[in-house]
Every structure is written in C-alpha cells, then in structure tokens.
Amino acid sequence: MNNLSRWLHKHTNGRSLALTFALTFAIIALMQSSLPMTNTALLAVSGENILDITFYYDSGEALRRAEAYGPEGRSIYLRFLLLDFLFIPAYSLAAAFLISALARKADGISDSRANLLPLLMGLGDFIENNCTLMLLTSYPDSSTVIASIGSSATMLKYLFGVATLGAVLNFMARRFAR
C-alpha cells in the first residue's frame, strides 16, 4: 500500500489531474445524456433507479429491482455498467491525484496515505458493479448472496466516498489556514 501511495504522489502533476478529471467529466456527461444506457433511460422503461445510487438495499430489494427492470431495463443497466466500469478508474485516480496534490500544498508532504481512500471507494464500486453484473446476467436465477455482497460493497463505496471528501476538505482547510 505504501508503494501505491508513493506512486500516486510521484505521478501527481497538472497533466495527471487534468487528464483524469477530463475523463471523469466526459463519462459523467455520457451518464447524464439521453443515450439508452443511463439511469434516466432505465427509469423510463422500468420506473426503477440503478442500484448504484442507493446507499442501502437488502438482497430482497436487489432481486425485486432486477425483476422490475424487465428485459429491456436489464439490457439498459448492462450498458450502463460498461460506462461505470470506465468511470471507476477515472474518478478514483482523479480523486487520488487531487488528495496527493492537496497534501503537498497543505503540508509540503508527499507521503500521506489518504490518497488511497479514493482507490478503496473505487474497489467498493468495482465489487458492486460485478455483483450487479452477475445479478442481471443470471436473472431469474440471481443469488441472494451476490445481491448481499453487492449491497455491502455499495455501502462501503459510499463510506469511502465520505472519507475521501473529508480528506479533500481537511487538506483544503489546512492549505488555506496557513
């Protein structure tokens, strides 16, 4: 973990920040578009949101939604997952580089391991996406165990997201307090 944190610090510069943030915002734009691979499209055909934006759902809720999506909704969700799998490394690296840059500016340090928090958030998202992928592709034989793991990964994603935001705000406050 120390090596990964050091690698992030070493590769944090204007170019890495610009590239990862540009990619992140480009993917967000696609996710918010009218393409038939968005939450809006899923809502239109099923009346249900993607699981990714729900902080807590139990396995029963995940299975209920998989059914409610219907074949067209499950197809839309699978296309959404393609974008989301690209989104994970983009936002994770953007946030990790941001924390590395802020740590350097705030304290002149380049060894804070807080830059690993976004990668843990991304790992939770990756596990969540894989569970959702298995849930949707195995429907109607979806596993409650997989649904439960996906739900737990979603909560971890959000908790590490809050920790990431806390780290960003902490370093920003320390930077401007100087």
Backbone as CSV, one residue per row, in Angstrom:
resi,resn,N_x,N_y,N_z,CA_x,CA_y,CA_z,C_x,C_y,C_z
1,MET,0.821,-1.188,0.000,0.000,0.000,0.000,0.867,1.255,0.000
2,ASN,1.961,1.211,0.739,2.852,2.370,0.751,3.396,2.652,-0.645
3,ASN,3.748,1.592,-1.387,4.276,1.782,-2.734,3.239,2.419,-3.650
4,LEU,2.006,2.008,-3.537,0.948,2.578,-4.359,0.729,4.045,-4.005
5,SER,0.712,4.345,-2.732,0.552,5.732,-2.294,1.702,6.596,-2.811
6,ARG,2.923,6.080,-2.697,4.087,6.832,-3.199,4.009,7.015,-4.713
7,TRP,3.556,5.978,-5.426,3.417,6.083,-6.878,2.445,7.208,-7.237
8,LEU,1.327,7.269,-6.514,0.344,8.323,-6.764,0.953,9.703,-6.514
9,HIS,1.677,9.831,-5.397,2.317,11.119,-5.101,3.317,11.484,-6.199
10,LYS,4.095,10.522,-6.614,5.131,10.773,-7.617,4.539,11.203,-8.956
11,HIS,3.378,10.641,-9.310,2.780,10.919,-10.614,1.701,12.007,-10.572
12,THR,1.598,12.685,-9.450,0.637,13.777,-9.345,1.255,15.042,-9.924
13,ASN,0.628,15.527,-10.971,1.039,16.789,-11.583,-0.172,17.352,-12.327
14,GLY,0.019,18.489,-12.939,-1.078,19.128,-13.656,-1.644,18.261,-14.757
15,ARG,-0.782,17.550,-15.443,-1.235,16.702,-16.552,-2.090,15.538,-16.043
16,SER,-1.630,14.850,-14.994,-2.407,13.717,-14.481,-3.748,14.185,-13.920
17,LEU,-3.745,15.340,-13.244,-5.008,15.878,-12.727,-5.946,16.250,-13.876
18,ALA,-5.436,16.962,-14.868,-6.281,17.393,-15.984,-6.834,16.203,-16.758
19,LEU,-5.994,15.236,-17.034,-6.420,14.074,-17.806,-7.497,13.272,-17.072
20,THR,-7.267,12.970,-15.807,-8.231,12.141,-15.077,-9.531,12.900,-14.816
21,PHE,-9.449,14.200,-14.539,-10.682,14.967,-14.336,-11.437,15.134,-15.649
22,ALA,-10.743,15.357,-16.761,-11.411,15.469,-18.064,-12.126,14.165,-18.403
23,LEU,-11.461,13.050,-18.188,-12.077,11.751,-18.447,-13.281,11.524,-17.534
24,THR,-13.143,11.876,-16.266,-14.246,11.737,-15.313,-15.456,12.538,-15.768
25,PHE,-15.237,13.803,-16.129,-16.367,14.648,-16.530,-16.959,14.207,-17.868
26,ALA,-16.132,13.688,-18.765,-16.654,13.176,-20.036,-17.574,11.978,-19.796
27,ILE,-17.177,11.098,-18.903,-18.013,9.930,-18.598,-19.287,10.359,-17.886
28,ILE,-19.176,11.329,-16.972,-20.380,11.848,-16.300,-21.350,12.415,-17.343
29,ALA,-20.814,13.142,-18.311,-21.671,13.714,-19.361,-22.395,12.602,-20.116
30,LEU,-21.696,11.526,-20.423,-22.342,10.396,-21.102,-23.401,9.754,-20.209
31,MET,-23.099,9.644,-18.919,-24.051,9.032,-17.986,-25.306,9.891,-17.809
32,GLN,-25.173,11.195,-18.032,-26.314,12.097,-17.885,-27.008,12.375,-19.218
33,SER,-26.511,11.787,-20.275,-27.050,12.041,-21.606,-28.362,11.289,-21.816
34,SER,-28.879,11.404,-23.006,-30.116,10.689,-23.338,-29.835,9.355,-24.018
35,LEU,-28.589,8.908,-23.961,-28.245,7.609,-24.538,-29.034,6.496,-23.839
36,PRO,-29.332,5.410,-24.544,-30.078,4.314,-23.911,-29.181,3.458,-23.009
37,MET,-28.439,4.115,-22.155,-27.563,3.412,-21.214,-27.417,4.224,-19.928
38,THR,-28.467,4.961,-19.589,-28.403,5.843,-18.427,-29.495,5.501,-17.426
39,ASN,-29.371,6.071,-16.249,-30.395,5.890,-15.230,-31.727,6.449,-15.726
40,THR,-31.682,7.561,-16.455,-32.909,8.147,-16.994,-33.605,7.165,-17.920
41,ALA,-32.848,6.506,-18.777,-33.429,5.512,-19.682,-34.007,4.338,-18.899
42,LEU,-33.298,3.918,-17.859,-33.779,2.812,-17.031,-35.077,3.195,-16.320
43,LEU,-35.117,4.407,-15.780,-36.341,4.889,-15.129,-37.513,4.919,-16.098
44,ALA,-37.239,5.336,-17.330,-38.302,5.450,-18.325,-38.950,4.104,-18.644
45,VAL,-38.171,3.044,-18.670,-38.737,1.734,-19.035,-39.197,0.914,-17.831
46,SER,-38.636,1.195,-16.642,-38.968,0.335,-15.501,-39.522,1.072,-14.287
47,GLY,-39.313,2.374,-14.227,-39.728,3.123,-13.038,-38.791,2.935,-11.857
48,GLU,-37.665,2.280,-12.082,-36.705,1.984,-11.018,-35.347,2.613,-11.320
49,ASN,-34.668,3.068,-10.272,-33.303,3.585,-10.383,-32.297,2.441,-10.406
50,ILE,-31.086,2.776,-10.834,-29.988,1.826,-10.723,-29.679,1.603,-9.247
51,LEU,-29.151,0.453,-8.930,-28.797,0.140,-7.544,-27.629,0.999,-7.056
52,ASP,-26.760,1.403,-7.972,-25.533,2.133,-7.635,-25.772,3.407,-6.829
53,ILE,-26.938,4.033,-7.016,-27.175,5.314,-6.352,-27.995,5.169,-5.078
54,THR,-28.217,3.946,-4.652,-28.957,3.672,-3.423,-27.958,3.312,-2.332
55,PHE,-27.967,4.086,-1.225,-26.992,3.825,-0.171,-27.174,2.440,0.434
56,TYR,-28.415,2.097,0.734,-28.652,0.782,1.333,-29.819,0.100,0.629
57,TYR,-29.620,-1.130,0.299,-30.678,-2.004,-0.181,-30.316,-3.405,0.268
58,ASP,-31.322,-4.171,0.652,-31.030,-5.558,1.030,-31.142,-6.446,-0.204
59,SER,-30.822,-7.717,-0.018,-30.820,-8.630,-1.166,-32.211,-8.755,-1.783
60,GLY,-33.229,-8.697,-0.949,-34.596,-8.777,-1.464,-34.920,-7.613,-2.388
61,GLU,-34.477,-6.420,-2.014,-34.700,-5.237,-2.841,-33.935,-5.353,-4.162
62,ALA,-32.715,-5.842,-4.112,-31.927,-6.012,-5.336,-32.613,-6.994,-6.285
63,LEU,-33.106,-8.095,-5.746,-33.791,-9.085,-6.573,-35.119,-8.536,-7.111
64,ARG,-35.829,-7.766,-6.281,-37.091,-7.159,-6.714,-36.843,-6.203,-7.876
65,ARG,-35.781,-5.390,-7.747,-35.478,-4.443,-8.829,-35.047,-5.165,-10.101
66,ALA,-34.265,-6.225,-9.958,-33.849,-6.979,-11.148,-35.072,-7.457,-11.927
67,GLU,-36.094,-7.862,-11.202,-37.331,-8.277,-11.865,-38.059,-7.075,-12.447
68,ALA,-38.164,-5.997,-11.678,-38.895,-4.806,-12.122,-38.262,-4.149,-13.351
69,TYR,-36.959,-4.273,-13.499,-36.303,-3.678,-14.669,-36.841,-4.276,-15.965
70,GLY,-37.210,-5.537,-15.910,-37.657,-6.210,-17.124,-36.489,-6.442,-18.064
71,PRO,-36.708,-7.175,-19.152,-35.608,-7.476,-20.080,-34.966,-6.221,-20.664
72,GLU,-35.777,-5.232,-21.057,-35.219,-4.008,-21.645,-34.426,-3.211,-20.609
73,GLY,-34.957,-3.124,-19.403,-34.258,-2.411,-18.333,-32.953,-3.080,-17.946
74,ARG,-32.968,-4.403,-17.886,-31.721,-5.110,-17.573,-30.689,-4.876,-18.669
75,SER,-31.128,-4.816,-19.899,-30.217,-4.531,-21.018,-29.645,-3.113,-20.905
76,ILE,-30.483,-2.154,-20.562,-30.014,-0.779,-20.364,-29.004,-0.735,-19.226
77,TYR,-29.315,-1.413,-18.125,-28.421,-1.410,-16.962,-27.064,-2.025,-17.322
78,LEU,-27.079,-3.089,-18.102,-25.814,-3.710,-18.512,-24.972,-2.738,-19.345
79,ARG,-25.614,-1.966,-20.215,-24.878,-0.954,-20.980,-24.359,0.148,-20.061
80,PHE,-25.163,0.516,-19.056,-24.714,1.498,-18.069,-23.452,1.009,-17.358
81,LEU,-23.434,-0.282,-17.027,-22.276,-0.840,-16.326,-20.997,-0.706,-17.149
82,LEU,-21.097,-0.776,-18.465,-19.921,-0.562,-19.311,-19.309,0.803,-19.032
83,LEU,-20.155,1.829,-18.991,-19.668,3.175,-18.671,-19.147,3.243,-17.240
84,ASP,-19.867,2.617,-16.337,-19.474,2.699,-14.931,-18.138,2.011,-14.679
85,PHE,-17.870,0.923,-15.391,-16.564,0.270,-15.243,-15.438,1.191,-15.732
86,LEU,-15.703,2.021,-16.719,-14.716,3.019,-17.163,-14.617,4.181,-16.183
87,PHE,-15.736,4.501,-15.574,-15.807,5.619,-14.633,-14.974,5.369,-13.376
88,ILE,-14.943,4.139,-12.917,-14.262,3.814,-11.659,-12.790,4.234,-11.661
89,PRO,-11.972,3.799,-12.604,-10.570,4.238,-12.548,-10.417,5.736,-12.795
90,ALA,-11.311,6.310,-13.606,-11.209,7.747,-13.881,-11.420,8.553,-12.607
91,TYR,-12.558,8.347,-11.915,-12.815,9.160,-10.724,-11.893,8.784,-9.567
92,SER,-11.542,7.499,-9.460,-10.655,7.078,-8.368,-9.284,7.738,-8.492
93,LEU,-8.737,7.696,-9.694,-7.419,8.326,-9.898,-7.501,9.838,-9.791
94,ALA,-8.557,10.435,-10.324,-8.704,11.896,-10.217,-8.711,12.318,-8.755
95,ALA,-9.482,11.636,-7.936,-9.553,11.992,-6.514,-8.243,11.685,-5.788
96,ALA,-7.597,10.578,-6.139,-6.315,10.231,-5.502,-5.245,11.261,-5.855
97,PHE,-5.195,11.670,-7.121,-4.235,12.703,-7.523,-4.566,14.036,-6.844
98,LEU,-5.850,14.349,-6.722,-6.249,15.588,-6.054,-5.796,15.586,-4.600
99,ILE,-6.023,14.496,-3.893,-5.605,14.418,-2.488,-4.084,14.513,-2.388
100,SER,-3.376,13.861,-3.296,-1.910,13.948,-3.288,-1.456,15.388,-3.484
101,ALA,-2.072,16.084,-4.433,-1.704,17.484,-4.692,-2.045,18.372,-3.497
102,LEU,-3.212,18.159,-2.916,-3.615,18.979,-1.764,-2.719,18.717,-0.555
103,ALA,-2.329,17.474,-0.347,-1.431,17.150,0.773,-0.102,17.866,0.601
104,ARG,0.391,17.892,-0.615,1.656,18.567,-0.908,1.526,20.069,-0.656
105,LYS,0.421,20.652,-1.094,0.212,22.097,-0.934,-0.069,22.467,0.520
106,ALA,-0.796,21.592,1.219,-1.187,21.909,2.595,-0.026,21.786,3.561
107,ASP,0.732,20.706,3.450,1.755,20.408,4.440,3.144,20.233,3.854
108,GLY,3.237,20.296,2.550,4.521,20.033,1.914,4.922,18.575,2.018
109,ILE,3.936,17.715,2.239,4.247,16.294,2.391,3.850,15.528,1.142
110,SER,4.558,14.486,0.897,4.185,13.627,-0.223,4.202,12.170,0.229
111,ASP,3.751,11.956,1.456,3.674,10.583,1.939,2.365,10.283,2.655
112,SER,1.374,11.163,2.501,0.080,10.904,3.111,-0.606,9.751,2.384
113,ARG,-1.058,8.790,3.144,-1.750,7.660,2.528,-3.242,7.912,2.366
114,ALA,-3.678,9.130,2.674,-5.084,9.471,2.440,-5.434,9.361,0.966
115,ASN,-4.416,9.418,0.102,-4.674,9.297,-1.337,-5.138,7.896,-1.728
116,LEU,-5.117,6.959,-0.805,-5.609,5.609,-1.081,-7.123,5.489,-0.867
117,LEU,-7.711,6.440,-0.153,-9.150,6.383,0.121,-9.983,6.303,-1.162
118,PRO,-9.697,7.132,-2.186,-10.492,7.019,-3.415,-10.339,5.663,-4.110
119,LEU,-9.174,5.042,-3.957,-8.993,3.726,-4.570,-9.826,2.678,-3.841
120,LEU,-9.977,2.832,-2.533,-10.845,1.927,-1.774,-12.302,2.154,-2.155
121,MET,-12.670,3.424,-2.387,-14.010,3.724,-2.868,-14.228,3.042,-4.223
122,GLY,-13.247,3.160,-5.105,-13.337,2.523,-6.420,-13.420,1.012,-6.322
123,LEU,-12.687,0.429,-5.374,-12.753,-1.021,-5.187,-14.167,-1.446,-4.777
124,GLY,-14.769,-0.687,-3.869,-16.156,-0.979,-3.493,-17.088,-0.896,-4.688
125,ASP,-16.884,0.125,-5.509,-17.700,0.302,-6.715,-17.480,-0.848,-7.698
126,PHE,-16.238,-1.282,-7.838,-15.912,-2.392,-8.740,-16.601,-3.687,-8.286
127,ILE,-16.552,-3.951,-6.988,-17.219,-5.153,-6.455,-18.721,-5.030,-6.649
128,GLU,-19.265,-3.858,-6.344,-20.699,-3.606,-6.539,-21.096,-3.868,-7.994
129,ASN,-20.331,-3.320,-8.940,-20.650,-3.498,-10.358,-20.602,-4.963,-10.773
130,ASN,-19.614,-5.687,-10.283,-19.521,-7.108,-10.627,-20.695,-7.889,-10.069
131,CYS,-21.100,-7.557,-8.859,-22.264,-8.235,-8.278,-23.525,-7.900,-9.068
132,THR,-23.678,-6.633,-9.452,-24.838,-6.233,-10.248,-24.815,-6.931,-11.604
133,LEU,-23.648,-7.018,-12.197,-23.497,-7.714,-13.478,-23.943,-9.173,-13.345
134,MET,-23.497,-9.836,-12.282,-23.895,-11.236,-12.056,-25.394,-11.341,-11.790
135,LEU,-25.917,-10.394,-11.042,-27.344,-10.383,-10.716,-28.182,-10.252,-11.990
136,LEU,-27.783,-9.333,-12.864,-28.559,-9.081,-14.079,-28.409,-10.189,-15.117
137,THR,-27.199,-10.709,-15.254,-26.985,-11.737,-16.284,-27.491,-13.113,-15.866
138,SER,-27.629,-13.345,-14.569,-28.131,-14.649,-14.119,-29.639,-14.631,-13.867
139,TYR,-30.260,-13.473,-14.016,-31.692,-13.374,-13.776,-32.442,-14.364,-14.661
140,PRO,-33.396,-15.113,-14.178,-34.079,-15.048,-12.894,-33.452,-15.916,-11.801
141,ASP,-32.314,-16.487,-12.083,-31.655,-17.358,-11.102,-30.624,-16.593,-10.267
142,SER,-30.907,-15.331,-9.986,-29.966,-14.486,-9.256,-29.792,-14.968,-7.824
143,SER,-28.608,-14.788,-7.313,-28.242,-15.261,-5.982,-28.442,-14.177,-4.929
144,THR,-29.065,-14.551,-3.811,-29.217,-13.599,-2.710,-27.863,-13.280,-2.084
145,VAL,-26.930,-14.223,-2.135,-25.586,-13.976,-1.590,-24.889,-12.889,-2.407
146,ILE,-24.952,-12.997,-3.723,-24.338,-11.997,-4.602,-25.009,-10.635,-4.378
147,ALA,-26.338,-10.631,-4.263,-27.065,-9.382,-4.013,-26.638,-8.758,-2.687
148,SER,-26.425,-9.579,-1.666,-25.988,-9.068,-0.356,-24.562,-8.519,-0.412
149,ILE,-23.691,-9.204,-1.118,-22.316,-8.712,-1.269,-22.339,-7.381,-2.019
150,GLY,-23.156,-7.296,-3.069,-23.277,-6.050,-3.827,-23.774,-4.909,-2.970
151,SER,-24.761,-5.189,-2.131,-25.291,-4.162,-1.231,-24.219,-3.682,-0.252
152,SER,-23.475,-4.615,0.310,-22.402,-4.252,1.247,-21.322,-3.435,0.547
153,ALA,-20.987,-3.811,-0.683,-19.979,-3.073,-1.445,-20.459,-1.659,-1.745
154,THR,-21.758,-1.512,-2.014,-22.315,-0.178,-2.259,-22.151,0.699,-1.027
155,MET,-22.478,0.156,0.138,-22.318,0.939,1.372,-20.861,1.310,1.602
156,LEU,-19.946,0.361,1.371,-18.518,0.663,1.528,-18.074,1.744,0.549
157,LYS,-18.572,1.685,-0.677,-18.256,2.710,-1.674,-18.643,4.088,-1.138
158,TYR,-19.849,4.194,-0.603,-20.305,5.479,-0.081,-19.525,5.907,1.158
159,LEU,-19.212,4.975,2.038,-18.444,5.330,3.242,-17.040,5.807,2.875
160,PHE,-16.382,5.113,1.934,-15.067,5.574,1.485,-15.189,6.877,0.683
161,GLY,-16.328,7.092,0.046,-16.572,8.364,-0.634,-16.639,9.518,0.358
162,VAL,-17.328,9.306,1.471,-17.400,10.332,2.519,-16.012,10.573,3.108
163,ALA,-15.258,9.504,3.338,-13.892,9.643,3.865,-13.009,10.407,2.871
164,THR,-13.184,10.132,1.576,-12.425,10.844,0.545,-12.762,12.327,0.570
165,LEU,-14.042,12.638,0.621,-14.461,14.040,0.696,-13.909,14.699,1.950
166,GLY,-13.920,13.979,3.061,-13.350,14.502,4.307,-11.870,14.807,4.168
167,ALA,-11.134,13.923,3.502,-9.698,14.149,3.292,-9.469,15.384,2.424
168,VAL,-10.250,15.520,1.360,-10.123,16.691,0.486,-10.384,17.966,1.275
169,LEU,-11.480,17.988,2.024,-11.820,19.179,2.810,-10.773,19.465,3.883
170,ASN,-10.250,18.427,4.514,-9.224,18.584,5.536,-7.964,19.231,4.956
171,PHE,-7.495,18.706,3.828,-6.288,19.265,3.221,-6.527,20.676,2.694
172,MET,-7.726,20.931,2.186,-8.036,22.288,1.720,-8.047,23.262,2.891
173,ALA,-8.644,22.861,3.998,-8.704,23.726,5.184,-7.297,23.989,5.703
174,ARG,-6.467,22.960,5.736,-5.089,23.135,6.216,-4.294,24.017,5.268
175,ARG,-4.561,23.910,3.982,-3.852,24.728,2.989,-4.201,26.192,3.173
176,PHE,-5.480,26.476,3.364,-5.894,27.875,3.474,-5.734,28.442,4.872
177,ALA,-5.459,27.572,5.847,-5.209,28.035,7.217,-3.780,28.515,7.388
178,ARG,-2.920,28.193,6.420,-1.505,28.558,6.523,-1.313,30.020,6.287
